[in-house]
Amino acid sequence: MSNPEVREPLTWGVASKRLIKLLVVAAIIGLPLLYMQGRYKVVFDNVKGANCLPYSVFLIDLRDRDVTRGDYVAFAADQMEPFYKKGTPAVKIMAGVPGDRVAVTEQGISINGRHWGPLTHVQPGEKLREMGRRLDEFLRDEQIPTGQFAMLGTYERSFDSRYWGYIRHDQIIGRAVPLW
């Protein structure tokens, strides 16, 4: 039979050294995590049936709101029902900036002459049509006003600025980096 190992009693000096080591390790690991928690957020853009973008999970940099045309941008939804409730984080591509020309016609939406896609959601059998919304409600030819942006998806089934108009700068949450 073997003797169990006998440990010496823990002294204040040994205990304090262990505690200091533990605090140093906690600081090394914890402080960067706290920093990241305040700066980054993961958003799942998973509107059922919309298939708006080639990605559905994004890392949002909450401190980077200096976004430009072509960036993935996270923003808080406002008046985007029935697909997004007010305040829901959404992610789209910033397709138009103040001063750009937006034309929404029966053929779809174009920004500065670039065609982005048709008006799918107002076709017979689609959600907005079932809600009593008409195609002519969405038709327009205008410049994007100062402080507003056109946000679009990459697929024709995207529920985006062709239907709900523009977002305001104060709705921007941050730059979105696609994860998968």
C-alpha positions in Angstrom: 0.0 0.0 0.0 1.4 3.4 -1.0 1.4 6.4 1.3 -0.8 9.3 0.2 1.3 12.4 -0.6 1.3 14.7 2.4 1.1 18.4 1.6 2.5 21.1 3.7 0.0 23.5 5.1 -0.7 26.5 2.8 1.0 29.6 4.1 -0.1 33.2 3.5 3.0 33.8 1.3 2.4 30.8 -1.0 -1.4 31.6 -1.2 -0.8 35.2 -2.0 1.7 34.3 -4.8 -0.9 31.9 -6.3 -3.6 34.5 -6.1 -1.4 37.1 -7.8 -0.6 34.6 -10.6 -4.3 33.8 -11.0 -5.2 37.6 -11.2 -2.5 38.2 -13.8 -3.8 35.3 -16.0 -7.4 36.5 -15.5 -6.3 40.1 -16.6 -4.4 38.8 -19.6 -7.4 36.8 -20.8 -10.3 38.9 -19.5 -9.3 42.4 -20.5 -9.2 41.7 -24.2 -12.5 39.9 -24.0 -14.1 42.9 -22.2 -12.7 45.2 -24.9 -14.0 42.9 -27.7 -17.4 42.6 -26.0 -17.8 46.4 -26.1 -16.6 46.8 -29.6 -17.9 43.7 -31.5 -21.1 41.9 -31.9 -22.2 38.9 -33.9 -25.4 39.3 -35.9 -27.4 36.5 -37.6 -29.2 38.0 -40.5 -31.7 35.1 -41.0 -35.0 36.5 -42.4 -36.9 33.4 -43.5 -37.2 33.0 -47.2 -35.5 36.2 -48.1 -32.0 34.8 -49.1 -30.8 38.4 -49.3 -27.0 37.9 -49.1 -24.5 35.1 -49.7 -23.8 35.2 -45.9 -26.0 35.0 -42.8 -23.5 35.5 -39.9 -21.6 38.8 -39.5 -19.1 40.3 -37.1 -20.2 43.9 -36.5 -17.6 46.5 -35.5 -19.7 48.7 -33.3 -17.2 51.6 -33.4 -16.8 51.7 -37.2 -19.7 53.6 -38.6 -17.6 55.3 -41.3 -19.0 53.1 -44.0 -18.9 53.6 -47.8 -20.6 52.3 -51.0 -20.0 48.5 -51.3 -19.6 47.8 -47.6 -21.7 45.3 -45.7 -23.4 47.4 -43.1 -25.4 46.5 -40.0 -28.3 48.8 -39.2 -31.3 48.9 -36.9 -34.6 48.3 -38.8 -37.2 51.0 -38.8 -40.5 50.7 -40.7 -39.4 47.5 -42.5 -42.3 45.3 -41.6 -43.3 42.5 -42.3 -39.7 41.2 -42.6 -38.0 43.1 -39.9 -39.4 44.4 -36.6 -38.4 47.9 -35.4 -34.9 47.8 -33.9 -34.0 44.4 -35.3 -30.4 44.4 -36.6 -30.2 43.9 -40.3 -27.3 43.6 -42.7 -27.2 44.7 -46.4 -24.8 46.2 -48.8 -24.5 50.0 -48.9 -25.5 50.4 -52.6 -26.3 54.0 -52.7 -25.0 57.2 -50.9 -26.3 60.7 -50.8 -26.6 62.3 -54.3 -26.8 58.9 -56.1 -29.7 58.5 -58.6 -32.2 55.8 -57.7 -34.8 54.6 -60.2 -37.4 52.0 -59.1 -39.4 51.0 -62.1 -41.6 48.1 -63.1 -38.3 46.4 -64.2 -36.7 46.8 -60.8 -34.2 49.0 -59.0 -31.2 50.8 -60.5 -28.7 53.0 -58.8 -26.7 55.3 -61.0 -27.8 53.1 -64.0 -26.7 49.8 -62.4 -29.6 47.4 -62.3 -29.8 45.5 -59.0 -32.9 43.3 -59.6 -36.7 43.2 -60.0 -39.5 44.0 -57.6 -40.1 40.4 -56.6 -42.1 41.0 -53.3 -45.0 42.8 -55.1 -45.6 40.1 -57.7 -48.8 38.0 -57.4 -48.6 35.6 -54.5 -45.8 37.5 -52.7 -45.9 38.9 -49.2 -46.4 42.6 -49.9 -49.0 41.9 -52.6 -50.9 39.7 -50.1 -50.8 42.6 -47.7 -52.5 44.9 -50.3 -49.4 46.8 -51.3 -49.3 47.8 -55.0 -46.4 48.1 -57.4 -47.0 51.8 -58.0 -46.4 52.5 -54.3 -42.7 51.7 -54.8 -42.0 53.4 -58.2 -39.8 56.4 -58.0 -36.9 58.3 -59.7 -34.9 60.4 -57.2 -31.7 61.4 -55.7 -30.7 59.9 -52.3 -31.1 62.7 -49.7 -28.2 63.9 -47.5 -27.7 61.6 -44.5 -29.5 58.6 -46.0 -28.4 55.5 -47.8 -29.8 52.8 -50.1 -29.2 49.3 -48.7 -29.6 46.3 -51.0 -29.2 42.6 -51.0 -27.4 40.7 -53.7 -30.4 38.5 -54.7 -33.7 39.4 -56.2 -35.6 38.1 -53.2 -34.0 40.6 -50.9 -36.3 42.9 -48.9 -34.4 46.1 -49.1 -34.4 49.8 -50.1 -36.4 49.1 -53.2 -39.4 48.5 -50.9 -38.7 50.5 -47.7 -36.7 53.4 -49.0 -33.5 54.6 -47.4 -31.9 54.2 -43.9 -30.7 57.2 -42.0 -27.1 57.6 -40.7 -28.3 57.2 -37.1 -29.6 53.7 -37.9 -26.2 52.4 -38.7 -24.8 50.0 -36.1 -21.5 49.4 -37.7 -19.4 47.9 -40.5 -20.3 44.2 -41.0 -17.7 41.5 -41.8 -19.1 38.3 -43.2 -18.2 35.2 -41.3 -20.3 32.6 -43.1 
